[in-house]
Amino acid sequence: MTGDTKYMQASLKLAAKGIGSVEPNPAVGCVIVKNGQVIGKGYHKEFGGPHAEINALADCKNIGANPKGSTMYVTLEPCCHYGKTWPCTKAIIQAGIAKVVAAILDPSKHADGQGIKQLNQAKIKTQIGVCEDEAKLLNAPFIKFAKTGKSWVILKWAQSIDGKLAWANRDEEHRWISSEKSRADVQQLRGRTQAVITGIRTILADDPLLTIRPDKGKKLIRVVLDNHLRIPLDCQLIKTAQQQPVLIVAYEPSAKSNPQKLQQLTATGTEILTYPDLQGDSNLHFVIDELSKRRIAQILVEGGPLLAGSFLKEKLADEICVYIAPKILGNKGTADINAVFAGLAGHIELHSVNIKSFDSDARINGLTEEGLSVIKSD
């Protein structure tokens, strides 16, 4: 392993610490090296906060190290624009950094090599491409949104070994298939996203809250696909619409034919989004397009087999995350996994697969061909 690779991998590990707190910004890590010694480390900790480069330079100052003449390793091209923070390029130039090694360029329109250009103009050496594949994988959702303006879609479900997605008798004792630790991991998954989508069947069957727990102040847009406005006014989502936004997607003629329900829902603070007659086409593209326009960079889909299957059939899922519990439910289970895959034209192969255990559960997640194509394209 070369020194460049070692230091960039350290930067990638730092960057990963920000996942769940920085979105829709990218997760970025930075290591500053001088005379073969690390003198500063930092990562982007939260949306709106100092960037990784600024935190790494502050770390140098805290330990009394002078970064002049050092090499900076950063997982993404330093920013050169004014946003919620000052340009990192300006701070790098002022600090006297001699060389900047970046894993990848920032594909955003306001960047795309401009940060590197500014550094070169200041006589700072630059190098791009160290640990490029790992850096692209880490920030695949950010890259997709920057390149296409489209949301990254994560499809998640939990199942038993025999492919049941729920208990047939969903009392308090049999509310979940997965373990408590798996459910805690789902909260981390929600923390990456800005919206969660479910279907009306899930609302009627489970009455979920669909928030991030523990509450860290991040407000998810909770989206319900409810063509005919069947959602109960006393369900948890509607009762908490003033605290956490709720968006119901309904078929326009159905909404217009039920003005009383429409008025009752909007009075709670719930937003209604209607779609027209799509001539038999799926409404999922309409929903994703609408959320993308609202600058929702990542979406989590949590629903039953029909909803999951629809996202797969329409090739809208970029990432799949499955929790498998060591249970065989037989006739005690319902919602068969085969319904997810019914109607698919071909097979689905996951890439960059990661397998992790939570108690006795196993989590398998990876990118679909659609997700992979985003980070593989130039």
ABEGO torsion letter per residue (X at the ends): XBAAAAAAAAAAAAAAAABGAAOABBBBBBBBBBGGBBABBBBBABBGBBBAAAAAAAAAAAAGBBABGBBBBBABBBBABBBABBBAAAAAAAAGBABBBBABBBABAABGGAAAAAAAAAGBBBBBGBGAAAAAAAAAAAAAAAAAGBBBBBBBBBBBAAGBABBABBBAAAABABBAAAAAAAAAAAAABABBBBBAAAAAAAGBAGBBOBBAGBBBBBBBBBAAGABBAABAAAAAAAABBBBBBBBAAAAAABAAAAAAAAAAGBBBBBBBBAGGBBAAAAAAAAAAAAGBABBBBBBBAAAAAAAAAAGABABBBBBBBBBBAEAABBGBAAAAABGBABBBBBBGBBBBBBEABBBBBBBBAAAAAAAABX
